[in-house]
Amino acid sequence: MSQPPVSKSGSAGKKIENAIEKALDPLASALKRAAQSATQSAAPAAKTAASPGKPGLMVSPLAVPFPTIPPIGGVEIATARAGFYKHERDDLVVFRFPEGASCAGVFTRHKVGSAPVDWCKRQLEADKGGEGVRALVVNAGCANAFTGKAGADAARRTASEVAKRFGCRQRDVMLASTGVIGVVLDDKKITARLPEVAASLKAGVHPSDQWAQAGLGIMTTDTFPKGSYAECEIEGVKVRIAGIAKGSGMIAPDMATMLAFIVTDADIAPPVLKALLNLHVRTTFNSVTVDGDTSTNDTALLFATGASGAPRIGRVGDRRLKDFSTALDTVMLDLAHQLVKDGEGATKFVKVTVDGAASPASARKLAKSIADSPLVKTAIAGEDANWGRIVMAVGKTEEAVDRDRLAIRFGPHVAAVDGAPSPTYDEAVMSAYMKNAEIDITVNVASGRASATVWTCDLTKRYIEINGDYRS
């Protein structure tokens, strides 16, 4: 909180300002310390990796290396620069799938959904929707949301031109966009790059490089590309699952995340893919939050190419899906965690667990209230185990809470027990724990047996700087 220069004659006024600042110290000092910590922590990362997203952003100190992804049979990926950004970077990603591929998706429930969200939902909800999907087209730099009929027409034209290029139906092309809201997509920028994209698909780029380039191509304010990979078996046949995601701010997903695209070479029918996606999205993408804001463009798409040679799974209750379901959950949770670790301005990765709740829904609401609280998040940024703010976040939900049995822990350290400060509370020990890059907060509300976990990050001055400059 910088102050204007003060002359000697204004020393009395300066004293008053200092007194006010001291009174506001808990929040001011938290932001100040967090900003200093972010600068010091991120500087080494910034020297070793340049962010291909928004220029000038330091790579998150919580950044995760992009994994090596082996070939996923049946999928080809190409990237190109369509020109949605002023600076030099790829901002167009195209996936091509073989005939017979399946697809399922979950999307934002935001009341102002984007044109590409509307397009995908309509195609997947149609008769036999999700069967025979041949392509996915993703652009960064323009959300094509809140754009009315003009935006819908641009989405349709994009699908039409890609369908002509790949020899398929319009309905077999999925679309996704991310970027500034309220700007109509210039679809000509995409169609002008389709010849280059088609040539790239045939260029023999190593699959791992294709995935890495795709991860970079969908970034906006992200500071590192997010990818994940897992393997399992279906009746003794190895199947592979890989995915990428993007998201850094406006993260409080409602049915999906900002953008996530997952591909497997298993042979699974669309209704089964849909059931699996719905099953795991609640405890992965829908259990992370950066700032409590839900995007207009939230989209998660799951594709199955069938190229592994494993037997086709056409029934939701098929026991052969057990290992696959576990592997899919692993990929989705890994991607969801990476979104939080790249939260705008984040320096801490925080796990919030609520135990002893009256119901799973109540536990989830309580955990979200803690994870979304600006006061809790700024205290964490300032490395302050301010459990009083957690009490505030719990009590304001109107969920069932036994005040006289409430307990709070930071990692293994007990801060409060039986509705009062712990007799073993040690400020020095707690302060040392809060310096960790990863923080666990556990709250027992003593009203039942249900529990829920939500992941979040701290709130620092950098979040304000990034979003204050978002359109510039």
Buried (B, 14 or more C-beta within 10 A) or exposed (E): EEEEEEEEEEEEEEEEBEEEEEEEEBBBBBBBBBBEBBBEBBEEBBEEBEBBBBEEBBBBBBBBEBBEBBBBBBBBBBBBBBBBBEEEBBBBBBBBBBEBBBBBBBBBEBEEBBBBBBBBBEBBEEEEBBBBBBBBBBBBBBBBBBBEEEBBBBBBBBBBBBBEBBEBBBBBBBBBBBBBBEBBBBBEBBBBBBEBBBEBBEEEBEBBEBBBBBBBBBBBBBBBBBBBBBEBBBEEBEBBBBBBBBBBBBBBBBBBBBBBBBBBBBBBBBBBBBBBBEBBBBBBBBBBBBBBEBBBBBBBBBBBBBBBEBBBBEEBEBEBBEBBBEBBBBBBBBBBBBBBBBBBBBBBBBBBBBBBBBBBEBBBBBBBBBBBBBBBBBBBBBBBBBBBBBBBBBBEBEBBBBEEBBBBBBBEBBBBBBBEBBEEBEEEBBEEBBEEEEBBBBBBBBBBEBBBBBBBBBBBBBBBBBBEEBEE
